[in-house]
Amino acid sequence: MKPIMVIIGIVLICLGALILAYHGITFTVREKVIDFGPLQATFASRRNIPLSPVAGGVMLAGGILLVIVSAKKRR
């Protein structure tokens, strides 16, 4: 069970670091505005999903804590 805790800790560290580096996910949505026979017009809008830096810090700290605790239990 201890190697699983180390893997989960490393995954949490990576995800926490990514969330702290990128404060959100940005993507583009294309919508049809006009569809009149052969005439078509689309509108592209950028959307943003904000990610909390607090959540990234908690994930990073939790991952570090899991790795340290599992390393101490091995000895």
N, C-alpha and C positions, 0 to 999 in steps of 0.2 A: 504494500500500500504506500510505502514511502516514496518510491519512484514516481508514482502518480501525483503525489503532492508536489514534487519538484517540477514535474511537467506543467501542472496547473499554475504553479508559481511563476514559471518562466513565461507562460502564455499571458498571465495577468500583467507581468512587468512589460512585455512587448505592447499589449493593448493600452496600458496606461501611458506609456511613452508616446505612442501614436496619437492618443487623444490630447495629450499636452502639446504635441507638435502641431497638429491640425485641429483648429478650434471648431471645425464643422465639416459637413459633407455638402458639396455643391454639385448640383446636376441641372441639366437643361431639359425642359419639357416643351415639346412641339405640339401646338393645337391648330386644328383647321379652323380658319375664320370664315372663309368663303369656299363653297363647293358648288359651283354653278356650271354644270356640264364640263367642258374642257378647261374652264377657268377655275384655278384653285389658288388660295392664298393661305399661308400658314404663319403663325406667330410663335416665336421661340422666347420662352421666359426662363430665367435662371431661378432656381429654388435653392434654399439653404436649410439644412438640418443642423441646428447648433448642438455642439457637444460641450458639456460642462467640464471645465478644467478641474473642478473639485472632484468629480467622478474619476477623472484620469489620475489625480493624485492619490485617491483612495485605492484605486486598482493597483497603482505602482507600489504603494506602501504595503498593501496586502500581499502582493506577489513576493516582495522582498522578505516579508515576515514569514510566509510559507516556506520559502527556500531556506531561511536561517533555521527555523524550527525543525524542518525535516533533516537538515544537516546535523543538528545537535542530537537528534534521536538516533541517528545511525551509529554514533560512537558508543 
